[in-house]
Amino acid sequence: METILLIEDNIPILENLTEFFEMEGYKILIAVNGKKGIELARDHIPDLIICDTKMPVMDGYEVLHLILDLAKTYEIPFIFSTSNAEKID
């Protein structure tokens, strides 16, 4: 079973994404902040990371930077998730 790590501080969004991906047959790991997400990525090496860009503690850009700096996690596909709708974002 493929594993997706969801890093999202908005609980309703996190719950919706978790439910959707579980219905599609994925194992889901969840983190409500970037720091916890990095820990889960190091410990479980998911097949994909979907990460919010704006979070307290550590934002998505910091998470990506740390994921890319670790030899055991730098090859994990990474997708940013955001509610920002402006082109500049």
N, C-alpha and C positions, 0 to 999 in steps of 0.2 A: 504494500500500500504506500502510495506517495504521500509525503508529509509537506504541509504548508505552514509556515510560521507567519501569523498575523500580528503585526505590531500596531496598535491603535488605542488611543486614549479615550475615544468616544465610545462608551459602552454599547449604545444601541447599534451603531455601525458595526462594532466588533461582533455583537451577537448575530446580526443579519448575515455578515460575511461567513461566520462560523457555520451557521445553519445551512447556508447555500452550499458551501464547499463540502460539508459532511454529507449532504444529500447526494452529491456527485461522487462520493466514495473516497474522499481524501481524509487522511488523519490530520487534525488541526492542533497546532500549538498556539497558545495565545499569550501575548504580553501587553500590558497596559501602558508601558513606557519603554523607551529605547534601551535603558540599562538592562531591564529584564529581558528584552529581546536579544541583546548581545549574549547574555548568559545562556539563553535557550539555544541560540544558533551555535554556540561553541559546544554545548553539551549534546545536542541532538543532530546536528548537520542536516537541516531540512532540505527538501528538493527545490523549494521556492520560498522567498521571503516577500511578503507584501507589507509595506511600511508607510504609515502616515508621515507627512512631512513636518507638521507642526504639532509638537508634543512637549509637555513639561519634562524636566529632568534631562532629556537628551533628544534633540530633534532628529528627524529622519536623515538629514544630511550627515550628521555626526555618526549615526548608526551605519550608514553606507561606508563612510570613511573607515570606521573600525572593522567592518566586515571585510573590506578590501585589503586591510593591513595584516590580516591573519592568514597564514598559509592554509589552514584547514577550512576556511570559510570563503576565501576570495572568489571561488568559482561558482558559488551559489547564485542562481539567477535572482535578481532583485527588481521589484516593481514598486514605484512610489504610488501612494494613494493620497489624494487630497480633495478637499471640498472647495479649494480655491478655483474660481471659474474665470479669472481674468487672464488674458494672454501673457501678461508680464510675469505671472506666477509660474 
